[in-house]
Each structure stands twice: as C-alpha cells, then as structure tokens.
Amino acid sequence: MSTAYVYVYLDEDPVPAGILETVGAGREAGARFRYGRRYLERKDRLPIDPVQLPLPDPGIEREYSTEEGFVLFNGIRDAAPDGWGRHLMERAAGARALSEFDYLVATGESRVGALAFGADLSGPRRMVPWAESELPGENLDLAEMIDAVRELDTAEELPIKHRRFLVRGSSLGGARPKSSCEYDGKQWIAKFGRADDRTPMCRVEYVTMTLAAMAGINVPPVRLEKVLGQDIYLVKRFDRVPDEAGNRRLPFISGLTILGAHESESSRQSYRGLAEQMRRFGSEPAADAKELWRRMVFNILCNNNDDHLRNHGFLWDGRGWRLSPGYDIVSFPQVGTERDLAIGVGQYGRQATLYNALSEVASFGLSCDEGVTIAQKMQQVVKANWELLCVQNGFSALEIERLRNCFLTCDEPLRDLA
C-alpha cells in the first residue's frame, strides 16, 4: 500500500484536503480517499472530483473507494502525466517499473491544476521512487529544451544533463514533447516538433488555434517561435493566474472526470453528455453549453479528431466548474472523406458532419435556426482563412495540400436544414 496526502492550492497556499491510499495490485489495483475534517470545515473547500469524490454532508466522515477498473479517482488522475511525461519518467527510473501512484506523486509543481501531493502534513513534496529526491535546475531556456528533446527522442538512457527537463516536461498531459516555461514574464506551455514528423505539427496547431479564435472560440493566447531553426509552439497557461505572490493555481478537471467515465469508454461518451454534466456541476451552464457546441462544430470544420475527454477541461470559479479555454485543437490530415470525432456528436454517433452536430443542437440551448446561422458563419471564417494562415506561417505547397482534406466540411450545405 502507498499513501500520500493530497493538497489543494486555495489562493496562494497549499491546504491539506485529504489522504490517498492505493490498494491491491494488477487488475485488483484501486484507491481509497478520505477528506480531512479541517478541510471540510473551510468555507472555500471544493470537491477534488465532483462525481467520484463529492463533498460529504456536514459532520459526516466518509471513505471513498474507486470502482472496479479505476486505479485512481479521475479528479486525482488528472494531476498525473500522460504519454510524454511518462516517457521521461521511465527514462529516469531505468529498470524500475513505475506504478500509477509513482507517476502521480513524482510529478513536479508545473502539473496542471491546483493539486499537489506530499508524504506528510509538512507540505507538498515530490515523492520520487528512483535515486534522486530532487531534480535541480528547472530554469531551462527554449534552446536548451530543444537540445533536450532531440536527445530524449534518441538516447537509450536519460542523459544526466537533461534530467532537470523532467521536472517540467513530466508534469503535463499529452503524447508530444512539451514543457512548462516562463516566457515574457508569463507561464506558457512549450510544444516541440519531433524528428519523424511528416507535417510541421507546431505550425499546424498554431494555425488551428488561431483559426479557432477567429471563429469565436475561447482559446488562450498562442505564439509560434523558431529557435535553433526549429519550431516551438507556445500556449499561455490558463490554469495559472499572475498575482502579487507569483502565480495562483486554478483547480482543473478533465471531461473524463466531470462525466465519471473510465478512459477505456471515452469514445462512447458525447458532447451532449458533457453539456448535461455542466448543468449538474457548472456555475454558468447555459453559456458554456453554447460554447461547447461551437467547439464541436469547429472540430468538425478543421478535422480535429483528437477531441477526446482529456482534451476538454473545466476550471473551478468558486461556485462551480466552468468550461476552460480550448486547448489541443489541431487539424489532423487523413486520407478519405469520411471522418469521426473522438466522442459522440449527435444522433449519428461520432460522425463528423454539421448535419450530425445540428441533430441535437437543442441539447445545447440553441434552436436549429440559431445553430445553422452559427455554423454557416464559422464555415465562412474557416474557409476564407485556413490556407492564408498556412501561407503566412511558411507552409510549403505540399504541406498545404496535405492539410486541404481537413477542411472539406467547410463546403457542407446547411441552408436547407433550418
């Protein structure tokens, strides 16, 4: 059994919220959690996970256990890394096999959201299962990060000089190389290309996110830089708010958490389901449901088929969970004209057509007329600007042709549907 205290940053300070214990192993692995009494007495307390770890009634002490198949509670698992971060940790750990608990508690302070972990009540502290208890030197500049990514992609073992990159890169979700960094005095996520990329994915993501903003989607500021001849895509962190004390952390949960769903069943979930959960747990569900529908439409228009539930997020605003700014919105080239999104769109399942998106538009608080009008305006913006943005950002003619198939839905007729 492994144990960790779970902390939540409330304002500037980490507050112990409860204790996490892992139980069992293999297929029997799971976890238990108990909120602390003092935490439950706080007026500014919040549920770590609104579905699996709701706040108990006043005066009630309750121990929560994960359901079968869940190694960790979703709201806690959101604070752990995914593909790239795990890749770095595994390099650092060598032959040692790492558990879900190890990935969680070894993550650094740049992790998403406001959770932190520690071995005791003295405060948050990384609990590293391999040799080093700390990894010094987080202040890598972008050029050093590029050097690190190049070596990490090819080296058999994690070079000692790049182990400090682990502190930042291992904290974040997603499969591609990335790291938290300070740029222009603010907190950003830097994403890097890889040697085997056939398509310049940093520029593709920059163009797609820029298009999203032009189409009226709420996205954070983004930048595209070139360092040592290599593209770096920067997206401003929306879970960090600058204040006099530094950077205040905002509590964050994923779409997987607000649905209470298992990772393996993500493709059976839907945008409509997210909208329904926002009505249960959100502080502004009407506005957020309309924004969510617009994002679904945009994902169809640009062929962002990586819109799985971890790529939808929610931030705590003191009253409930608000839809976070959009992130990881990227056009993915593919052969053929039929395509699906990662989660359900409408009455025709995951089929990525505007007709399907409009089939359940009422579930998002919009009439069919309103939906058609919004979709047509978004079509016009995307169709008029995607190729222009590619040219402005240095895409070759061949790279533009590879992307063209992503935008076929911009020509889908809609005027007869209203």
Helices and strands as residue ranges (DSSP letters): E 3-10, E 13-23, G 26-28, E 30-35, H 37-41, E 63-65, H 74-77, H 83-93, H 100-105, E 115-118, H 142-154, G 160-162, H 163-169, E 178-183, E 186-192, H 201-214, E 222-227, E 230-236, E 240-243, E 246-249, E 252-254, H 255-259, G 263-268, H 271-281, H 285-302, G 309-311, E 313-316, E 321-323, H 354-358, G 361-364, H 368-392, H 397-404, G 405-411
